[in-house]
Amino acid sequence: MDHYLELTLLPDPEFTQPMLMSALLAKLHRALHDLRRDDIGVSFPGYSLKPQSLGTRLRVHGNLVALDSLQALNWLSGMRDHTEVLGPEPIPEQVRFRSVSRVQVDSNPERLRRRLIKRHGISAEEARQRIPDNTGKQCALPFAQMRSQTSGQLFRLFVRQGGIVDERCEGTFGGYGLSSVATVPWF
């Protein structure tokens, strides 16, 4: 990982920053899927726990060949009026590292009920009694609102940025550019 792209969301009177970041991540996800690459990672320089926000900047990290192949896809179509793109630029020499990972939370009571019925063979009424509507884990991490390409269901992509470390950790990145093992440069 020796280069990065930095995408900054521009203010827009019609769309909120979280809506634009969600759309940007959805486009990146489709591009990474089409490229079938596992060597491109992301970070969020404006990430904040209070208030919960991924911020207005997305950094996409990779080697120059990987980032050039990403840019060759024209993956930002429809987002060009909403973003300012810098790069690919070389990673600064003095950096630290951090992991940026996805956190999956079982927060949908209906899905939990279906799973309970399937696993334990109980009735829908019994599942409703065991798992009331107000059940579900809450997550205080920033997220992007995404739509599943297969089911069409909306879901929250919760993102955790790990602690800053001095040493880089090698590994692969998933379809959103996130990894619980691999680190990205932090600067």
MDAnalysis code that builds the backbone (N, CA, C; Angstrom):
import MDAnalysis as mda
import numpy as np

u = mda.Universe.empty(561, n_residues=187, atom_resindex=np.repeat(np.arange(187), 3), trajectory=True)
u.add_TopologyAttr("name", ["N", "CA", "C"] * 187)
u.add_TopologyAttr("resid", np.arange(1, 188))
u.add_TopologyAttr("resname", ["MET", "ASP", "HIS", "TYR", "LEU", "GLU", "LEU", "THR", "LEU", "LEU", "PRO", "ASP", "PRO", "GLU", "PHE", "THR", "GLN", "PRO", "MET", "LEU", "MET", "SER", "ALA", "LEU", "LEU", "ALA", "LYS", "LEU", "HIS", "ARG", "ALA", "LEU", "HIS", "ASP", "LEU", "ARG", "ARG", "ASP", "ASP", "ILE", "GLY", "VAL", "SER", "PHE", "PRO", "GLY", "TYR", "SER", "LEU", "LYS", "PRO", "GLN", "SER", "LEU", "GLY", "THR", "ARG", "LEU", "ARG", "VAL", "HIS", "GLY", "ASN", "LEU", "VAL", "ALA", "LEU", "ASP", "SER", "LEU", "GLN", "ALA", "LEU", "ASN", "TRP", "LEU", "SER", "GLY", "MET", "ARG", "ASP", "HIS", "THR", "GLU", "VAL", "LEU", "GLY", "PRO", "GLU", "PRO", "ILE", "PRO", "GLU", "GLN", "VAL", "ARG", "PHE", "ARG", "SER", "VAL", "SER", "ARG", "VAL", "GLN", "VAL", "ASP", "SER", "ASN", "PRO", "GLU", "ARG", "LEU", "ARG", "ARG", "ARG", "LEU", "ILE", "LYS", "ARG", "HIS", "GLY", "ILE", "SER", "ALA", "GLU", "GLU", "ALA", "ARG", "GLN", "ARG", "ILE", "PRO", "ASP", "ASN", "THR", "GLY", "LYS", "GLN", "CYS", "ALA", "LEU", "PRO", "PHE", "ALA", "GLN", "MET", "ARG", "SER", "GLN", "THR", "SER", "GLY", "GLN", "LEU", "PHE", "ARG", "LEU", "PHE", "VAL", "ARG", "GLN", "GLY", "GLY", "ILE", "VAL", "ASP", "GLU", "ARG", "CYS", "GLU", "GLY", "THR", "PHE", "GLY", "GLY", "TYR", "GLY", "LEU", "SER", "SER", "VAL", "ALA", "THR", "VAL", "PRO", "TRP", "PHE"])
u.atoms.positions = np.array([
    [0.840, -1.166, 0.000],
    [0.000, 0.000, 0.000],
    [0.887, 1.232, 0.000],
    [0.981, 1.859, -1.157],
    [1.882, 3.001, -1.229],
    [1.212, 4.274, -1.751],
    [-0.069, 4.191, -2.108],
    [-0.800, 5.356, -2.614],
    [-2.204, 5.412, -2.004],
    [-2.853, 6.550, -2.202],
    [-4.223, 6.695, -1.717],
    [-4.980, 7.683, -2.595],
    [-6.287, 7.539, -2.574],
    [-7.210, 8.523, -3.139],
    [-7.913, 9.157, -1.945],
    [-8.173, 10.444, -2.027],
    [-8.967, 11.071, -0.975],
    [-10.180, 11.705, -1.614],
    [-11.344, 11.254, -1.183],
    [-12.610, 11.768, -1.702],
    [-13.272, 12.588, -0.601],
    [-13.548, 13.831, -0.909],
    [-14.186, 14.734, 0.037],
    [-15.589, 15.035, -0.460],
    [-16.566, 14.850, 0.418],
    [-17.950, 15.149, 0.058],
    [-18.166, 16.659, 0.078],
    [-18.779, 17.160, -0.965],
    [-19.082, 18.583, -1.060],
    [-20.449, 18.850, -0.430],
    [-20.638, 20.035, 0.161],
    [-21.955, 20.357, 0.726],
    [-23.022, 20.334, -0.365],
    [-24.188, 19.825, -0.017],
    [-25.277, 19.735, -0.993],
    [-26.588, 20.080, -0.292],
    [-27.380, 20.990, -0.871],
    [-28.630, 21.372, -0.213],
    [-29.703, 20.279, -0.231],
    [-29.580, 19.314, -1.141],
    [-30.606, 18.283, -1.277],
    [-30.294, 16.991, -0.530],
    [-29.012, 16.716, -0.298],
    [-28.619, 15.439, 0.306],
    [-27.757, 15.687, 1.539],
    [-28.002, 14.915, 2.591],
    [-27.191, 15.032, 3.795],
    [-25.847, 14.346, 3.588],
    [-24.890, 14.693, 4.423],
    [-23.568, 14.070, 4.349],
    [-23.648, 12.558, 4.568],
    [-24.422, 12.055, 5.555],
    [-24.519, 10.593, 5.699],
    [-25.115, 9.910, 4.462],
    [-26.085, 10.541, 3.804],
    [-26.658, 9.952, 2.583],
    [-25.603, 9.864, 1.481],
    [-24.810, 10.927, 1.331],
    [-23.774, 10.941, 0.296],
    [-22.672, 9.933, 0.601],
    [-22.268, 9.822, 1.883],
    [-21.231, 8.845, 2.241],
    [-21.748, 7.424, 1.994],
    [-23.007, 7.168, 2.296],
    [-23.586, 5.847, 2.039],
    [-23.577, 5.533, 0.547],
    [-23.952, 6.512, -0.268],
    [-23.949, 6.317, -1.727],
    [-22.530, 6.086, -2.240],
    [-21.567, 6.822, -1.704],
    [-20.170, 6.668, -2.115],
    [-19.655, 5.277, -1.761],
    [-19.966, 4.799, -0.560],
    [-19.537, 3.453, -0.160],
    [-20.215, 2.369, -0.988],
    [-21.472, 2.583, -1.362],
    [-22.164, 1.606, -2.206],
    [-21.490, 1.516, -3.570],
    [-21.102, 2.647, -4.122],
    [-20.412, 2.648, -5.423],
    [-19.042, 1.984, -5.319],
    [-18.324, 2.268, -4.231],
    [-17.020, 1.636, -4.028],
    [-17.181, 0.125, -3.886],
    [-18.187, -0.306, -3.150],
    [-18.445, -1.740, -2.963],
    [-18.669, -2.435, -4.314],
    [-19.483, -1.831, -5.161],
    [-19.729, -2.432, -6.489],
    [-18.449, -2.481, -7.315],
    [-17.646, -1.420, -7.235],
    [-16.392, -1.387, -7.997],
    [-15.417, -2.448, -7.490],
    [-15.280, -2.573, -6.176],
    [-14.380, -3.594, -5.627],
    [-14.859, -4.994, -5.985],
    [-16.158, -5.188, -6.013],
    [-16.707, -6.479, -6.428],
    [-16.363, -6.755, -7.892],
    [-16.545, -5.765, -8.757],
    [-16.250, -5.947, -10.177],
    [-14.762, -6.209, -10.409],
    [-13.913, -5.545, -9.648],
    [-12.465, -5.727, -9.799],
    [-11.970, -7.031, -9.179],
    [-12.750, -7.564, -8.231],
    [-12.354, -8.760, -7.484],
    [-10.990, -8.569, -6.814],
    [-10.842, -7.418, -6.164],
    [-9.582, -7.086, -5.490],
    [-9.779, -7.175, -3.985],
    [-8.740, -7.649, -3.298],
    [-8.783, -7.690, -1.846],
    [-7.603, -6.928, -1.234],
    [-7.004, -6.047, -2.065],
    [-5.843, -5.282, -1.611],
    [-6.111, -3.773, -1.578],
    [-7.385, -3.394, -1.508],
    [-7.761, -1.984, -1.415],
    [-8.524, -1.791, -0.108],
    [-8.013, -0.889, 0.733],
    [-8.627, -0.617, 2.026],
    [-9.097, 0.824, 2.117],
    [-9.928, 1.105, 3.106],
    [-10.449, 2.455, 3.285],
    [-10.207, 2.938, 4.711],
    [-10.258, 4.252, 4.869],
    [-10.280, 4.867, 6.194],
    [-11.121, 6.134, 6.113],
    [-11.501, 6.611, 7.273],
    [-12.379, 7.772, 7.387],
    [-11.707, 8.801, 8.295],
    [-10.980, 9.763, 7.730],
    [-10.252, 10.737, 8.557],
    [-11.152, 11.565, 9.474],
    [-12.406, 11.763, 9.134],
    [-13.318, 12.549, 9.965],
    [-14.207, 11.720, 10.870],
    [-13.885, 10.441, 11.038],
    [-14.651, 9.499, 11.865],
    [-14.825, 10.061, 13.276],
    [-16.040, 9.920, 13.821],
    [-16.321, 10.431, 15.154],
    [-17.356, 9.548, 15.841],
    [-17.115, 9.251, 17.125],
    [-18.083, 8.480, 17.909],
    [-19.166, 9.377, 18.495],
    [-18.815, 10.616, 18.839],
    [-19.787, 11.568, 19.381],
    [-19.552, 12.911, 18.736],
    [-20.404, 13.350, 17.869],
    [-21.564, 12.635, 17.361],
    [-21.137, 11.515, 16.410],
    [-21.996, 10.502, 16.268],
    [-21.696, 9.384, 15.368],
    [-21.596, 9.886, 13.941],
    [-20.436, 9.688, 13.321],
    [-20.269, 10.134, 11.935],
    [-19.061, 9.460, 11.306],
    [-19.207, 9.116, 10.047],
    [-18.061, 8.645, 9.273],
    [-17.272, 9.828, 8.735],
    [-17.819, 11.024, 8.862],
    [-17.137, 12.219, 8.392],
    [-17.467, 12.529, 6.944],
    [-16.710, 13.451, 6.384],
    [-16.953, 13.886, 5.004],
    [-15.825, 13.484, 4.062],
    [-14.846, 12.710, 4.574],
    [-13.745, 12.272, 3.719],
    [-13.601, 10.757, 3.768],
    [-13.340, 10.191, 2.599],
    [-13.073, 8.762, 2.464],
    [-11.709, 8.622, 1.819],
    [-10.810, 7.907, 2.487],
    [-9.512, 7.594, 1.883],
    [-9.544, 6.163, 1.397],
    [-9.107, 5.967, 0.177],
    [-9.037, 4.647, -0.426],
    [-7.550, 4.347, -0.613],
    [-7.054, 3.307, 0.059],
    [-5.633, 2.978, 0.092],
    [-5.341, 1.750, -0.762],
    [-4.209, 1.769, -1.452],
    [-3.779, 0.610, -2.224],
    [-2.477, 0.914, -2.931],
    [-2.015, -0.026, -3.743],
    [-0.849, 0.306, -4.554],
    [-1.324, 1.063, -5.798],
    [-0.402, 1.666, -6.504],
    [-0.769, 2.527, -7.625],
    [-1.526, 1.766, -8.705],
    [-1.137, 0.528, -8.981],
    [-1.813, -0.283, -10.001],
    [-3.266, -0.543, -9.599],
    [-3.478, -0.890, -8.329],
    [-4.835, -1.170, -7.849],
    [-5.711, 0.075, -7.937],
    [-5.190, 1.216, -7.520],
    [-5.982, 2.446, -7.547],
    [-6.233, 2.924, -8.973],
    [-5.261, 2.732, -9.852],
    [-5.476, 3.082, -11.267],
    [-6.554, 2.199, -11.883],
    [-6.560, 0.915, -11.534],
    [-7.597, 0.021, -12.078],
    [-8.971, 0.397, -11.525],
    [-9.023, 0.832, -10.279],
    [-10.277, 1.301, -9.691],
    [-10.773, 2.541, -10.433],
    [-9.895, 3.500, -10.653],
    [-10.283, 4.735, -11.329],
    [-10.669, 4.491, -12.790],
    [-10.085, 3.476, -13.407],
    [-10.405, 3.158, -14.805],
    [-11.845, 2.668, -14.956],
    [-12.453, 2.203, -13.864],
    [-13.839, 1.717, -13.924],
    [-14.867, 2.841, -14.028],
    [-14.444, 4.066, -13.790],
    [-15.379, 5.193, -13.755],
    [-16.447, 4.945, -12.692],
    [-16.023, 4.435, -11.546],
    [-16.932, 4.051, -10.471],
    [-17.622, 5.232, -9.808],
    [-17.122, 6.435, -10.022],
    [-17.713, 7.612, -9.393],
    [-18.810, 8.268, -10.224],
    [-19.238, 7.609, -11.294],
    [-20.299, 8.217, -12.110],
    [-21.527, 8.459, -11.236],
    [-22.105, 9.619, -11.368],
    [-23.234, 10.003, -10.540],
    [-22.833, 10.671, -9.240],
    [-21.569, 10.580, -8.859],
    [-21.091, 11.193, -7.618],
    [-20.125, 12.350, -7.882],
    [-19.774, 12.574, -9.129],
    [-18.763, 13.591, -9.450],
    [-19.167, 14.993, -8.987],
    [-20.467, 15.308, -9.040],
    [-20.928, 16.622, -8.583],
    [-20.939, 16.729, -7.067],
    [-20.787, 15.605, -6.383],
    [-20.880, 15.580, -4.929],
    [-19.545, 15.346, -4.245],
    [-18.490, 15.116, -5.032],
    [-17.193, 14.792, -4.439],
    [-16.066, 15.578, -5.098],
    [-15.033, 15.772, -4.309],
    [-13.771, 16.302, -4.821],
    [-12.755, 15.181, -4.640],
    [-12.037, 14.835, -5.700],
    [-11.129, 13.688, -5.664],
    [-9.686, 14.169, -5.754],
    [-8.867, 13.702, -4.831],
    [-7.440, 13.972, -4.843],
    [-6.719, 12.642, -5.046],
    [-5.815, 12.607, -6.002],
    [-4.967, 11.421, -6.149],
    [-5.231, 10.639, -7.405],
    [-4.524, 9.533, -7.508],
    [-3.740, 8.883, -6.465],
    [-2.485, 9.685, -6.102],
    [-2.231, 9.725, -4.800],
    [-1.079, 10.409, -4.219],
    [-0.252, 9.391, -3.444],
    [1.066, 9.597, -3.364],
    [1.884, 8.695, -2.535],
    [1.557, 8.874, -1.057],
    [1.616, 7.785, -0.316],
    [1.424, 7.832, 1.136],
    [2.610, 8.610, 1.725],
    [2.363, 9.524, 2.660],
    [3.486, 10.227, 3.308],
    [4.456, 9.232, 3.955],
    [5.698, 9.660, 4.135],
    [6.707, 8.748, 4.671],
    [6.502, 8.424, 6.141],
    [6.148, 9.397, 6.948],
    [5.973, 9.176, 8.385],
    [4.496, 8.967, 8.692],
    [4.081, 7.705, 8.782],
    [2.686, 7.394, 9.086],
    [2.628, 6.346, 10.189],
    [1.462, 6.234, 10.766],
    [1.164, 5.138, 11.671],
    [0.076, 4.326, 10.983],
    [-0.493, 3.363, 11.669],
    [-1.437, 2.451, 11.031],
    [-2.615, 2.193, 11.952],
    [-3.733, 1.778, 11.329],
    [-4.907, 1.371, 12.108],
    [-5.773, 0.453, 11.268],
    [-6.524, -0.391, 11.959],
    [-7.487, -1.244, 11.257],
    [-8.812, -0.495, 11.174],
    [-9.536, -0.749, 10.108],
    [-10.872, -0.194, 9.921],
    [-11.746, -1.384, 9.541],
    [-12.686, -1.735, 10.424],
    [-13.413, -2.983, 10.253],
    [-14.918, -2.796, 10.327],
    [-15.604, -3.801, 9.837],
    [-17.063, -3.851, 9.903],
    [-17.470, -4.561, 11.183],
    [-18.526, -4.053, 11.812],
    [-19.091, -4.699, 12.990],
    [-20.523, -5.065, 12.636],
    [-20.839, -6.361, 12.720],
    [-22.192, -6.806, 12.417],
    [-22.959, -7.001, 13.710],
    [-24.167, -6.445, 13.750],
    [-24.995, -6.458, 14.949],
    [-26.338, -7.081, 14.604],
    [-26.776, -8.039, 15.438],
    [-28.121, -8.605, 15.277],
    [-29.110, -7.634, 15.901],
    [-29.664, -6.736, 15.090],
    [-30.537, -5.704, 15.648],
    [-31.964, -5.761, 15.114],
    [-32.261, -6.670, 14.210],
    [-33.590, -6.739, 13.616],
    [-34.399, -7.849, 14.304],
    [-35.407, -7.481, 15.123],
    [-36.183, -8.506, 15.846],
    [-36.869, -9.510, 14.921],
    [-37.356, -9.058, 13.773],
    [-38.034, -9.974, 12.846],
    [-37.066, -11.030, 12.325],
    [-35.851, -10.614, 11.995],
    [-34.844, -11.566, 11.518],
    [-34.464, -12.535, 12.630],
    [-34.348, -12.021, 13.860],
    [-34.033, -12.894, 14.988],
    [-35.132, -13.927, 15.210],
    [-36.388, -13.518, 15.052],
    [-37.522, -14.457, 15.200],
    [-37.478, -15.544, 14.126],
    [-37.253, -15.152, 12.862],
    [-37.191, -16.146, 11.776],
    [-36.089, -17.169, 12.054],
    [-34.961, -16.683, 12.549],
    [-33.847, -17.571, 12.862],
    [-34.214, -18.523, 13.998],
    [-34.899, -18.011, 15.016],
    [-35.336, -18.839, 16.140],
    [-36.314, -19.919, 15.679],
    [-37.265, -19.555, 14.833],
    [-38.244, -20.511, 14.299],
    [-37.532, -21.600, 13.505],
    [-36.611, -21.200, 12.666],
    [-35.895, -22.158, 11.807],
    [-35.026, -23.109, 12.637],
    [-34.328, -22.577, 13.629],
    [-33.398, -23.394, 14.409],
    [-34.079, -24.278, 15.441],
    [-35.188, -23.785, 16.010],
    [-35.794, -24.523, 17.115],
    [-37.187, -25.050, 16.817],
    [-37.704, -24.787, 15.618],
    [-38.995, -25.340, 15.222],
    [-40.157, -24.867, 16.074],
    [-40.105, -23.644, 16.554],
    [-41.210, -23.131, 17.369],
    [-42.160, -22.326, 16.487],
    [-43.325, -22.008, 17.040],
    [-44.324, -21.250, 16.272],
    [-43.939, -19.771, 16.208],
    [-44.544, -19.072, 15.248],
    [-44.307, -17.638, 15.098],
    [-44.755, -16.888, 16.347],
    [-45.870, -17.334, 16.959],
    [-46.374, -16.672, 18.166],
    [-45.404, -16.844, 19.332],
    [-44.860, -18.053, 19.483],
    [-43.896, -18.279, 20.554],
    [-42.621, -17.463, 20.320],
    [-42.198, -17.371, 19.064],
    [-41.011, -16.570, 18.742],
    [-41.259, -15.098, 19.064],
    [-42.487, -14.609, 18.797],
    [-42.828, -13.213, 19.100],
    [-42.811, -12.976, 20.613],
    [-43.249, -13.963, 21.384],
    [-43.223, -13.821, 22.844],
    [-41.790, -13.792, 23.366],
    [-40.942, -14.642, 22.797],
    [-39.547, -14.697, 23.241],
    [-38.738, -13.476, 22.803],
    [-39.071, -12.954, 21.603],
    [-38.335, -11.811, 21.071],
    [-39.322, -10.698, 20.729],
    [-39.594, -9.811, 21.697],
    [-40.528, -8.709, 21.421],
    [-39.932, -7.690, 20.444],
    [-40.785, -6.801, 19.938],
    [-40.355, -5.813, 18.947],
    [-39.243, -4.900, 19.444],
    [-39.179, -4.644, 20.729],
    [-38.164, -3.733, 21.243],
    [-36.831, -4.431, 21.535],
    [-36.709, -5.687, 21.127],
    [-35.477, -6.439, 21.320],
    [-34.511, -6.140, 20.185],
    [-33.268, -6.239, 20.482],
    [-32.245, -6.045, 19.465],
    [-31.090, -5.276, 20.060],
    [-29.915, -5.640, 19.661],
    [-28.724, -4.975, 20.163],
    [-28.611, -3.597, 19.523],
    [-28.192, -2.660, 20.316],
    [-27.938, -1.316, 19.804],
    [-26.435, -1.173, 19.600],
    [-26.050, -0.385, 18.632],
    [-24.642, -0.177, 18.353],
    [-24.386, 1.322, 18.277],
    [-23.382, 1.772, 19.002],
    [-23.084, 3.204, 19.068],
    [-21.995, 3.612, 18.078],
    [-21.709, 2.762, 17.105],
    [-20.675, 3.085, 16.120],
    [-21.275, 3.839, 14.930],
    [-20.467, 4.661, 14.268],
    [-20.931, 5.299, 13.031],
    [-21.247, 4.231, 11.976],
    [-22.158, 4.565, 11.069],
    [-22.573, 3.589, 10.069],
    [-22.946, 4.279, 8.765],
    [-23.015, 3.458, 7.721],
    [-23.563, 3.880, 6.428],
    [-24.821, 3.054, 6.197],
    [-25.839, 3.673, 5.651],
    [-27.091, 2.971, 5.331],
    [-26.921, 2.360, 3.950],
    [-26.984, 1.034, 3.855],
    [-26.735, 0.333, 2.604],
    [-27.967, -0.483, 2.209],
    [-27.993, -0.898, 0.949],
    [-29.053, -1.769, 0.456],
    [-28.401, -3.015, -0.133],
    [-28.865, -4.175, 0.329],
    [-28.342, -5.440, -0.175],
    [-28.688, -5.599, -1.649],
    [-27.691, -5.949, -2.455],
    [-27.920, -6.171, -3.875],
    [-28.709, -7.446, -4.136],
    [-28.626, -8.405, -3.219],
    [-29.332, -9.668, -3.433],
    [-30.762, -9.646, -2.914],
    [-30.962, -9.131, -1.688],
    [-32.307, -9.165, -1.109],
    [-33.054, -7.845, -1.228],
    [-32.328, -6.754, -1.492],
    [-32.960, -5.442, -1.556],
    [-33.227, -4.836, -0.190],
    [-32.884, -5.560, 0.873],
    [-33.117, -5.073, 2.232],
    [-32.118, -3.982, 2.611],
    [-32.598, -2.998, 3.377],
    [-31.714, -1.977, 3.925],
    [-30.992, -2.540, 5.138],
    [-29.732, -2.147, 5.318],
    [-28.998, -2.538, 6.515],
    [-27.991, -1.451, 6.846],
    [-27.531, -1.482, 8.065],
    [-26.515, -0.537, 8.505],
    [-25.153, -1.211, 8.482],
    [-24.217, -0.562, 7.828],
    [-22.834, -1.023, 7.784],
    [-22.094, -0.256, 8.880],
    [-21.974, -0.890, 10.067],
    [-21.297, -0.255, 11.190],
    [-19.794, -0.360, 10.990],
    [-19.079, 0.730, 11.278],
    [-17.634, 0.793, 11.055],
    [-16.923, 1.116, 12.362],
    [-15.889, 0.321, 12.658],
    [-15.030, 0.561, 13.822],
    [-13.622, 0.864, 13.330],
    [-13.062, 1.958, 13.814],
    [-11.653, 2.241, 13.553],
    [-10.879, 1.823, 14.790],
    [-9.922, 0.923, 14.599],
    [-9.125, 0.432, 15.715],
    [-8.118, 1.470, 16.180],
    [-7.366, 1.093, 17.200],
    [-6.344, 1.984, 17.740],
    [-5.198, 2.195, 16.757],
    [-4.498, 3.278, 16.944],
    [-3.363, 3.621, 16.083],
    [-2.144, 2.854, 16.582],
    [-1.443, 2.189, 15.644],
    [-0.268, 1.387, 15.982],
    [0.910, 1.812, 15.108],
    [2.117, 1.427, 15.541],
    [3.330, 1.805, 14.807],
    [3.659, 0.856, 13.663],
    [3.244, -0.398, 13.804],
    [3.600, -1.409, 12.813],
    [2.419, -1.741, 11.909],
    [2.702, -1.928, 10.645],
    [1.700, -2.323, 9.663],
    [1.387, -3.809, 9.824],
    [0.132, -4.168, 9.637],
    [-0.280, -5.565, 9.689],
    [-0.843, -5.940, 8.320],
    [-0.259, -6.938, 7.706],
    [-0.687, -7.379, 6.376],
    [-1.969, -8.191, 6.472],
    [-2.714, -8.223, 5.392],
    [-3.940, -8.998, 5.333],
    [-4.759, -8.575, 4.132],
    [-5.947, -9.117, 4.046],
    [-6.823, -8.789, 2.920],
    [-7.996, -7.945, 3.396],
    [-8.619, -7.292, 2.425],
    [-9.757, -6.421, 2.698],
    [-10.990, -6.994, 2.016],
    [-12.147, -6.808, 2.646],
    [-13.399, -7.306, 2.110],
    [-13.984, -6.380, 1.059],
    [-15.214, -6.658, 0.699],
    [-15.894, -5.950, -0.379],
    [-16.192, -4.489, -0.122],
    [-16.029, -4.027, 1.121],
    [-16.213, -2.608, 1.426],
    [-14.880, -1.929, 1.703],
    [-13.770, -2.659, 1.515],
    [-12.454, -2.105, 1.809],
    [-12.139, -2.137, 3.293],
    [-12.839, -3.000, 4.045],
    [-12.662, -3.087, 5.492],
    [-12.004, -4.413, 5.860],
    [-11.266, -4.424, 6.978],
    [-10.605, -5.644, 7.441],
    [-10.426, -5.568, 8.953],
    [-10.677, -6.677, 9.633],
    [-10.451, -6.721, 11.078],
    [-8.995, -7.038, 11.397],
    [-8.215, -7.419, 10.380],
    [-6.823, -7.806, 10.581],
    [-5.859, -6.794, 9.952],
    [-6.014, -6.551, 8.665],
    [-5.089, -5.675, 7.940],
    [-5.252, -4.224, 8.377],
    [-4.154, -3.499, 8.350],
    [-4.190, -2.082, 8.688],
    [-4.001, -1.227, 7.443],
    [-4.417, 0.020, 7.557],
    [-4.205, 1.019, 6.510],
    [-3.348, 2.135, 7.108],
    [-2.625, 2.862, 6.261],
    [-1.828, 3.989, 6.775],
    [-2.751, 5.056, 7.382],
    [-2.297, 5.634, 8.471],
    [-3.076, 6.679, 9.144],
    [-2.221, 7.935, 9.240],
    [-2.729, 8.981, 8.637],
    [-1.999, 10.262, 8.634],
    [-2.955, 11.418, 8.585],
])
